[in-house]
Amino acid sequence: MAQRMKNLKNSQVIPSSFRDPSGFLFEQGGALYRQVNTTYRANYDHLMNSGLYEALTAAGLLISHEEVNIASPRPASIYKIIKPESLPFISYPYEWCFSQLKDSALSTLRIQKICLDFGMSLKDSSAYNIQFRKGKPVLIDTLSFEKYREGQPWVAYRQFCQHFLAPLALMSHKDISLNQLFRIYIDGVPLDLASSLLPARTRFSVPLLSHIHLHARSQKHFADKTVNISRHKLRRFGLLGIIDSLETAIRKLQRRLHGTEWADYYEDTNYSLDAFEHKKQLVSEFLDRVNPKTAWDFGANVGIFSRIASAKGILTNSFDNDPVAVEKNYLECVARGETNILPLLVDLCNPSPGIGWQNRERMSLAERGPVDAILALAIVHHLTISNNVPLNKIASFLSTISNWLIVEFVPKSDSQVQRLLTTREDTFPDYTQQAFEHGFGELFTIESCIRIKESERTLYLMRGKKG
Amino acid sequence: MNYVKLLMTLLALFILFSVIYPREVHAYIDPGTGSMMVQVLIGVLVGVLFALKMSWKRIKTFFKGLFSNGSKNEKSEE
């Protein structure tokens, strides 16, 4: 009993896990568990016994789990407790590039098709049910399945259109940044909004006309009407047809990439070949000294330096605020089958906040830390010069999420900084190497400081003072 | 006595009512009904198109098989 009470005290239900009556996530002893409630018993058993679980996990589409025997924080409703495979990092659709969202959409549809072969169907198709595991999208909600009933329309269809088709169509036909709408609308992009934002030519595409424009009109039309739903049926072939139509629509959507300021960064820098190689070598040496298990690379661009870390087996998040750079990074990740690197869209000056109910359903970026090491290469000058963030504030933020820092100081004399200063007044008298060392020196100890060959830049290895 | 009879009659009517009255969905506030209806609406058409697409694939595969056999025969004659 005492042990049980101790376990319960350490059990914490995850704040975002409350909408699903079938079960919930909780943390105990530092590990994540999922309770399967008695209401979900029949569906869970069917999932496990019909062969669907094996089919999906073998295809790498569903996260695997094991059944465990531990105390539950809500024993009244318990059927089973499962322990899903843990993931190193949780990311959200507003942090994904176009192709990450597209691949997640296609995986969801593939899962739904396989489900139907085993007499089941997805009861939700939220983008938040997909996470990236070893470079590929995977469904993490094991309780997302229900037995298929012939004649019933797909209950997850609306969510699929709002979480996948609408944002992808907007990113493809209007603007690549429109997945940021996920931060405002907690259940994907509302279809009436998508319909009004999409250009008129999308009405000539039969799938977009049906699943977005007509769908939005239908929602509006039936919003205040009562309908006898049992009289209206969707046969299995109709459902398969709809899934096929959605898949065709998604496959046809192409990323809308114009040259952004960062897309061709590496063709346009002032590193000589030797300087670049020296920098890579230094980063590699510093990483060997720190020997981190995880690393975050801020301002990673297409991930050249992130890959130095991931090649060493370090689980690396490759952050950049340019959607085209993240897209290129992800496409390379897919082409090479890389498993240690996760490219994500993050603006360091405005990182993802906590959103949803009580602002706790989706975690802020800092809450998903801390991380073993941070790479901040060729980024501090952007924060200071372009964004007016003082050096000590940058140091203070970085110190809250990591103990080790590999950071590059780019002086005013550098041609890239000169370029930044051509369009603004030089109100940065304190932007000097001395000020940099002083600003960071309050919270970090400078373990190493090496000038990059043939350049004006210096690479630092710093260790957090508190520990 | 009359009250009991009245109550029983009301109860019986209520049960009868719930059983025979069709299940209704109130879509007020909840956009679910619109999404169900649009599926039903397009379901028939896309279902037929999907069936045709699957059949067409089978027809194509069948003819491919025929022609490749034909060309094999030509080759062997040369």
Contacts between the chains, C-beta under 8 A, distances in Angstrom:
chain1	res1	chain2	res2	distance
A	153	B	35	7.6
A	153	B	36	4.5
A	153	B	39	4.2
A	153	B	40	6.1
A	153	B	43	7.5
A	154	B	39	6.4
A	155	B	32	8.0
A	157	B	35	5.6
A	157	B	39	5.7
A	158	B	31	6.5
A	158	B	32	6.6
A	158	B	35	3.6
A	161	B	35	7.6
A	210	B	38	7.2
A	210	B	42	5.0
A	210	B	46	7.8
A	211	B	38	8.0
A	214	B	38	5.9
A	214	B	41	7.7
A	214	B	42	7.4
A	215	B	34	7.2
A	215	B	35	6.6
A	215	B	38	4.8
A	218	B	34	4.0
A	218	B	35	7.2
A	218	B	37	5.4
A	218	B	38	4.1
A	218	B	41	7.3
A	219	B	31	4.3
A	219	B	34	3.3
A	219	B	35	6.4
A	219	B	38	7.9
A	220	B	34	6.9
A	221	B	34	6.4
A	222	B	27	4.9
A	222	B	31	8.0
A	222	B	33	4.2
A	222	B	34	4.2
A	222	B	37	5.8
A	223	B	27	5.8
A	223	B	28	6.9
A	223	B	29	7.8
A	223	B	31	6.6
A	223	B	33	7.9
A	223	B	34	6.7
A	224	B	27	7.1
A	224	B	28	5.5
A	225	B	27	6.1
A	225	B	33	7.1
A	226	B	24	4.7
A	226	B	25	6.7
A	226	B	26	5.5
A	226	B	27	7.2
A	227	B	24	6.9
A	227	B	25	5.5
A	227	B	27	6.8
A	227	B	33	5.2
A	227	B	36	7.9
A	227	B	37	6.8
A	228	B	22	4.3
A	228	B	23	6.5
A	228	B	24	5.7
A	228	B	25	7.8
A	229	B	23	6.5
A	229	B	24	7.6
A	229	B	25	4.6
A	229	B	33	7.1
A	229	B	36	6.1
A	230	B	22	6.4
A	230	B	23	5.0
A	231	B	22	6.8
A	232	B	36	7.0
A	232	B	37	6.7
A	232	B	40	4.4
A	233	B	40	6.9
A	234	B	39	5.2
A	234	B	40	5.5
A	234	B	43	4.4
A	235	B	43	6.9
A	235	B	47	6.2
A	237	B	47	4.0
A	237	B	48	7.9
A	237	B	50	6.3
A	237	B	51	5.8
A	238	B	39	7.4
A	238	B	40	7.9
A	238	B	42	8.0
A	238	B	43	3.0
A	238	B	44	6.1
A	238	B	46	6.5
A	238	B	47	3.7
A	239	B	39	7.8
A	239	B	43	7.1
A	239	B	47	7.9
A	240	B	47	7.2
A	240	B	50	5.5
A	241	B	43	6.8
A	241	B	45	7.8
A	241	B	46	3.3
A	241	B	47	4.2
A	241	B	48	7.5
A	241	B	49	6.2
A	241	B	50	3.5
A	241	B	51	7.6
A	242	B	39	6.1
A	242	B	42	6.8
A	242	B	43	6.4
A	242	B	46	5.5
A	244	B	46	7.3
A	244	B	50	5.1
A	244	B	53	7.1
A	245	B	42	7.9
A	245	B	46	5.1
A	245	B	49	8.0
A	245	B	50	7.7
